[in-house]
Amino acid sequence: MKEKSLLLGLLGEQPLFKIIDFLIDNLSMDFSKKQIAEGAGISRASLFQHWDVLEQHDMVRVTRQFGKTKLYTLDTKNQIVKRILDLEKALIVAAFDSKSASKSVKGAASEIEA
């Protein structure tokens, strides 16, 4: 089972956040809606319920199209997406700082015991 991301740990596992989290984890790639639903671990019906929000706020963009199939990615130029990516970075830094502090405390404790 995949470990929950820091973003989903903070915001919860609602389908919209799962979609955004999947697209963040795969920023350099593009996907069909079917692939996004599968990657996010949600049903296609759930994806379609929340997709309008992403399009209304211009958070996703079409990268390629062949036939009727469109491939999408997060629009990293969008201000909302930029802020979500900033939040993700802040969560990573906080988690890293927390682990570093924990290691320092453990190291200090072992030196005291010696």
Helices and strands as residue ranges (DSSP letters): H 6-11, H 15-25, H 33-40, H 44-56, E 60-66, E 69-74, H 79-113
